[in-house]
Amino acid sequence: MVAFLTMKKIAIYDRYLSTAGGGERYSCKMAEILSKVPGYSVDLITDIFADLDKISGKLHLDLSKVKLKLFPYISDDYARRLTGKYDLFINATYLSALSPHGKKNIYLCYFPTLFNVDFGFLHRFLLIFFRLPAIWLFKLAARLTGGFTDINIEEGLYEPKRFMLRRGGWSNGSASLIVDGSCGFRLGIKNPSRSLLKEMKVKVSAFAIKEDGGQAQKPVFEYEEIIKKGRRQTVYPGLDRSVAKYRILIETDTFIPSSGDSFTADSRKLGAVLYNESGTGILKKIILKAIGYVPLFLTTFPRDLKFLDSYQKIVSISGYSSCWIEKYWGRKSTILFPPVDIESFAPEKNAAREKAILSVGRFFPQHHNKKQYELASAFIDMVKKYPADLEGYTLYLAGGLEDRPGYGEYVESIKEISEGYPVKVLTNLSFDRLAGLFRKASIFWHASGLGEDEEAHPEKFEHFGITTVEAMSAGCIPVVIEKGGQKEIVTDGIDGFLFRDLEELKEKTLDIIRGKVDGDALRRKALAGCRRFSNERFARDLLSIVKDII
């Protein structure tokens, strides 16, 4: 136990933190649990700024003891410097081939998807002919900037890579930089033409950082200005070169683009656009800006799986994922089932169930599509063939919908075939409303992977099935596909049902509706069985893994 308590610094890397999806709840739950262990300091690392308060609220987590660190991947040397200071580095980024340099390292794998799974002809062409030039260019960028060691971005910049490569990066109105005193730091601040503020108030403060890491109480430099729309101002703090480090705080007025333009979906809180103008001659600026347009996959795409040798342990989220890790990667993994907040879905005692069938999953047309279109078609067919049995029943299709090409069209196609039938398509619901749907529904459907070849495309199936566990914890009877991770959650005929095709889905659903099975017994078994995937079980198993590795 003494060794366990001596570990101080832990980092969890999730590049897609800002999306706040299922994978992010997994990584953030790890951060929450580890941050509450005495003596631990936990950083969440990402490359696009995310508001941890908003993430906490959306995912129903407590990240108050977790710090956010921004990591714009620029070079292996930069990654080495960032990850090397941690006692434990956990890579929780999907399709990441990052080689870590922590004292101990864990690779979290949701599923061992092939790294070129989404590559088209252009991706493959660029990879063959431009991979080496891209690597050379990024090495040149590191050389031109002294390895990007002069400035570290603490928080407040949405796209830190742009800032590091001398392009403008939006702030959220409160940005923090750690700057070497010897770098001759100059800061560009712009109230851009797309801003909604005719005048933007700006305040820049510089605080010396002491040898013990603490910050001086009084600033050594302060600057305040009103910058008009479309104007740019350069600030030169004139820092003492004998002082190793300074913290630079940039505070500005903010605006939300979508509040002023109905054609813009950008709901971020934006401040000024910030530029690093330190020692940037015209030639260096041109080269760095050009490098900023080089696609990152050209430098991060792995030629082989040697990067996995840098990790002491691979953690998988299910037996299904673990099986494919061994098939694809030839590596063993430790299973850590995802944490499910089952208490939040607990049904009210003796509450009546409605004639409702529920399916929950993001709406998108490709890759591992949740098959809502097929489920709607199956339900409509049941209504037509068995009107007496289905009288009063409603199918609810709920899930997140992103503003991306094809996504909205997919939802509209479901609504089109469902017109005139009791099918409700509900997008981007609040957590409370979604939990309410779970509690009132009688039956839960899930069909990811329906009609797909599991051997040819195992990534198209549910790697685990969090929504199925949530449904069981709410007292729904699950009727889910006998593929992927669903088989690890539902035991057919005991706490729910498994189906192989739509005909079997309809048959088993009708058995429930007609009372041919003991629905109350199934619900009791479902409520008991879902405890295997509780937050408490996850915390216990996670701490056991961490203790074992260190």
N, C-alpha and C positions, 0 to 999 in steps of 0.2 A: 504493500500500500504506500510505503514511503516513496518508492520509485514512481508510482502512479501520480502522486501529488507534486513531484518535482517538475513535471512538464508544464511549461508556462504558455507558450505561444502556439496557437492552432489556426490554420487558414483553411477555408473551404472555398474553392474556386467554382463559381457558376456563372459562366459567360452570359447566360440568358436570364439572369435574375429579374430583369425588368418585365419579363412576360408573366411572371407570377403564376405559372402553370403547375401541373402535378409534380413534375420533376423539381420545381423550385420549392414546393412545399416540403419535399423530402430533404433537400439540402438545407433549407432554412430551419426545419425541425431539428436536424443534427446540430446546427449552430445554436439554437435555443437551448437544447439539452446540455451541450458541452459548456456553454457560457455560464451555466449555473453550478458547475463543478468548482469548488473552492480552489483558487490558485490558477485557474485557466483564464487565458485571454484569447478571445475568439474574433477573428476577422472574416467577413464575407468579402470575397474578391470578385469583381466583375469588370467588364470593359465598357459598359454603358451605364451611366449614372441611374440609380434607382433610389427612390425615397423609401427608406426602411420603415418609416412610420406607416406609409401607405401599404407597403408589402405586408407588414405585420397585420394590419387591419383586414386586408383581403384574404390572407391565408390563416387568420385566426391564430396568430402566434405572438409570443413575447420576445422581441429582439432588442429589448432595451439595453441589454448588456453586450450586444454585438456591435462591432465597428465595421463600417463600410470602407473598403479600399478599392481604388480604381487601378486597373491593370490593362493598359493599352498594349497588346502584344506587338512588339516592334522587332525584337531579335531574341535569339537564345540567350545571349549575355544579359539582356534586360530581364528576361524571365528568371535566369539563375540568381540575379541580384535580389529579385523580389521574393522568390520562394525559398531561398537559402537561409533566411533568418528564422524560419519556423521549425519548431520541434516536431510538428505533425502537419503535413500538407495533404488535404483531401481534394482530389480532382473530381468534382461532381458535374462536369460539363459534358453534355451529350456530344459524341463524335469528336472528342478532344484527343490529340496526339501529343500533348505537352509532356516534355521530359522534366520532372520536378527535381528539386535539389534540397528539399527539407531533410531533417535528420531521419525522419521516417515518413513514408508516403503511402497513401491509399488511393486506389482508382475505383471510383463508383461507376458501375456500368448498368444502365437501365436496360440496354440490349446491345449486343455486339453488331450493330448495323454496319455493313460495308462502308468504308469511308468515301467511296465514290457513288453511293446509292442514288444521289440526286444529280449526278453529272450528266450533262448533255454533250453533244459533239463539240461545242465551243470549249467547255471545261476541259475535255480530254486533249483537244488541240493545244490549248494554252499550257496545259501541264507538261506536254511532251516538249514543246519548243521554247517555253518561256520560264520554266521552273528555275533553272540555274541563273539566268539573268536577274530574275526577281530576288533570289537569295543574295546575289552580289550587290544589288541595289540597296537592300536592307542593311547589309554590312557596311556599305558606303555611308548610309544615313547615320549608323551608329558611330562611324569614324568621324564624320563631319560634326557631330554633336558631342564628342567625347564619351560615347556610350550612353547618352541620355542620363547621365548621373547628376547633372546640375539641378534638375527640377523634378520633384515628385508631386503628383496630384493627389491630394487627400480626398477631396469631395467637391461636389458642386458643378462638375463639367459633364455634360451629357455624352460627348464623344471625345474623350481625352486623346485618342490617337491623332485626331486632326490638330489639336493644340500642340502635341509633341512634335509633329511634322510641320510646324510653322503655318498651319492653316487655322482659320478661326473655329473656335468651339463654343457652342452656346453654354452659358452658365444658367443655374437655376435661381440666381439672385443672391446666392451666398456661397462663394467658392473659396477653397483653402488650398494653398500651395506651400510646399516646403522647398526653400531655395538656398543654394550655396551662396555664402556671402561674397565669394570670389568670382562669381560668374558674370558680374556686370548686368544684373537683371533689368530688363526693360519690358514693360507690359503695355500691350495695345488693347484699348477698350473701345468698342463700337456700339452705338445705338443704331442698328441696321435699318435699311429702308422698309423692311417688312415688319418692323416693330409697330405696335399699336400705341406707343408712347411718343408724343411730340417732343417731350423733354424727359430725360432719364437722369435721376439723381444717382451719383456714383460716389462710393467711399472706399478708399484703399488704405489699409493699415498694415504695418510691418512690425513683428515682434521678434526679438532675439530669442533663440532657444538655448537654454543653459546646457552645461555639460551633462547634467543628470537627466536631461530630456524634458525638463519642465520649461514652461514658457514664461518669459518676463511679463510682469503685470502691465507695464506702460509701453506703448508703442514707440519705436525709434523713428517712425515715419508715418505721417498721416496726410491723406490727400482727399479733397472733396471737390466735386465739380458737377455741373449740370450739362449733359451732353445732348444736343439736339438730334432729332431723327435724321439718319443718314450720315452723321458725322463720326469721326474716329479720333481718339485722343491717345497720345503716348505718355506713359507715366514712368519716370526714372527715379526709383527710390533712393539711389545713391548709398547703397548698403556698405557697411564697414567690411572690408575684405578680410580683416583679422578674425571676424566672427564666423564660425563654421556654418551655422544654419539659421535661417529665419523662417517664420511662418507668415505668409502673405494672405490677408483676408480681403476679398473683393465683394462688397455688398452693393447691390443695385436695386432700383425699382424693377418690378416684374409685370408681365402680362401673360395672358393665355390666348394663343392664336385663334382657337376655335370660337372664342367669345366675340370676336369681331368679324369673322369671315365664315359664312355658312358653308363655303366650299372647302374649308380646311378642317380636317378631323384631328389636328394636333391639339391635344388637351394638356400638354405639358406647361408647367409654370416656367417661363423663360425670362432671363435677365439680359445682360449684355453679351455680345460676342467677344471673347477674349483671345488675344494673340500673344504668343511668345516671341518677342522681338530681340531677345538677347543675342548679340554678336551675329546677327543675320545679315550677311552681305547679299547682294542681288543674286549672285551665282548660287550660293548655298540655298537661298530661299527657293529658287527655281527647281533645283535638284530635289529638295525635300518635298516640295509640293507635288512634283511629278511622282515621287515614290508613294505619296499618299493615295494615288489612284491605282496602285498595283493591288490586284485582288489578293486578300490575305491567304486564301487556300493554296496559292502557289508556293508559299513558304512553309505552311503548316501541314500540308498533306504528307502522310507518312509513306515512305517507300516500303517499309516492313513494320513488324511489330516489336522491334527492339526497344522502343520507348517504354513498353510495359515492364521491361527488366528493371526500370528505375523505381518501380513500386513494390513494396514489401507484401502488399495484399490487394487482391481484387475483390470487391464487394458487389454482389448481384442482388437484384430486387425480387427474384423469384426462382423457383426451380426451373421454369421454362427458360429464363434468361441464362441461368447457370449452365443448362444443357447446351445452349447454342454458343456460349463462351468457350466451352470445351471443344465443340465441333469446329468453330471458326478460328479460334485463337490458340487452341491446344493448351489452355490454362485452366487450373482449378479456381473456384471462387467460393467465397463465404456468402451464404444467403442472409440478407437482412430485409425482411418484408417491409414494405412502406408503412409509415404511420398513418392510421386512419382515426380521425377525431370522432369516434363512434358516439361519444356522449352528446355531441351536438345534434345528433339525429334521433336520439332516443324518443320513442313514441310516448304520448301521454297515456296514463293508465286507463284502460277500458274505453279508449277513444274509438269511435266507429270508423271503419274503413269505407272509403268511397269506391265507386265503380270506376277505378282509374288504373290504367296501365302506364307506366313511366319508363322512359329511356333517357339517359343522360350521357352526353358526350359532345365534344366540340364539333361544329359543323365545318367540314371541308371536303372537297371532292376527291382528293388524291391520296396517295401513300396509304397510311393505315386509317382509312375512312371508317366512320362508325356505322355505316350502312343504315342511316335513318330513312333514306328513300325506300329501301327494301322493306323495312319494318312498317312504314306507312302503307305500302302496297299490301303487305300481309294482313294488316289490321282491316283495311278497306275490304279485302276479299272475305274476311271473317264476318264483317257486318253484312255483306251481301248474301252470304250463304247461310248464316245463322242469326238472323235478325232478332229472334226471340231471346237467344242466349246473350247477345251483345247489347240488348236494349239498355240504355242508360250509361253504357261504358264510353269512356273517352281515352284516347291515346295522347299522352303528353310527350313531346320530343323537346327536351331542354338542353341547352349547351351554349358555350361561348361562340361568338362569331367575330372574326377579325375582318378588318377592311382591306381585303386582299383580292386580287383578280380571281374570279371564278367562285369565290366563297358565297357571296350574296346570291349569285345565279343558282347555286346548288340549293340554297334555302328556298328560293322562289319556285324551283322545280318541285320541291316537296309540297309546298302550299298549293301549287297548281293541281296536282293529282288528288289532293285532299279536299278540294273545294266541294262543299255539300256534305261532308262526312265529319264525324266528331273527332277530328284530329287537330291538336293545337301545337303550333311550333313556337317555342319561347326561347328567345336569344338573350344572352348577357344578363341573366337574372341576378339579383342580389343574393347573398348567401342565405339570408333569412327566408326569402321566398322559395328558394330551391329546397331548403330544409323542410319547409312546409309541404312542398310537393311530395317529398320522400315519405313524410309522416302520414299523408292521407292516401297514398297509392296502395293498391292491393297487390299488384304484380309488377315486377321489374323485368324489362327486356334488355339484353345486350347481345350484339351480333357482329362485333369487329372480326373481320377475317372471313365472313360468310362468302362462300364461293371461291375462295382463294386457295392456292396450293401451298400448304404449310412447309413442304420441303423446299420448294423453289423460292418462296417469299415469306419466310417466318417473321420478318419485321412487320408484316401487315396485320398480325394478330395482336391481341391485347397481351402485353408483356406481364401484366399482373391483373389489374381490374379493381381499382380503388372504388369506383362508383358502385360496383356490385357489393362490396363490403359495406359501403354507406347505406345502400338499400336494405341489406340484411339487418343492419343496426337500427333501422327505422321500422322494422317489422314487415317489410315487403317480402313476398315470395319471389325469389329470383328464378327466371327462366332464361338461361344464358347459353351461349354457344360452347360446344364441347371441344374447344380449341384454346391454345395459348395458356395463359396463366389462370383462366377461369376454372380450369379443372382442379387447381390447388385450393380454390375458395369454396366451391359448391360440391357437395356430395349428392349425386343424383338420387332423388327419391327420399332423402333424409332431411336436408335443410333447403332444398330447392330442386330445380330440374336442369338437366343439360340437354341440348338439342344439336342435331347434326345438319339439319336443313330446315327450310321454312315450314314444310308440312309437319315436321315433328314439333316445331315451335307452336304452331297453331293447335295441334292435337293436345299437347301438354297444357297449354293455356286454357283450352276448353275443359279439360279435366278439372282444373282448379275452379273455373267459373261454375261448372255444373255440380260441384261438390263431390266429385268422385274421389277426392283425396282429402285427408284431414288437414285443412289449411291452418288451424290453430296450432297443431303439433309441428307443422313445418316452420311456422313463425317462431315458435319457442326454440326450436333447434337452430334456426338462423340467428336469433339473438344471442344464443350461447356460443355458436361457432365463430361469430365475428370477433369475439374477444381475443382470438389469436393474433389479431392485427391492430390491437389498440395502441395508443400512444405510450402507455405504460410498458407494454411488451417491447415496443421499439426502443424505448429509452434503456431498458435493462440490457437488451442484446447489443445495442450500440456501445454502451459503456464497457461491456465485456470484450468486444472487439478491440476497442481503443486500449483498454488495459492490457490485453494480450499482446498487441503489437509493440507496445513500448516497454 
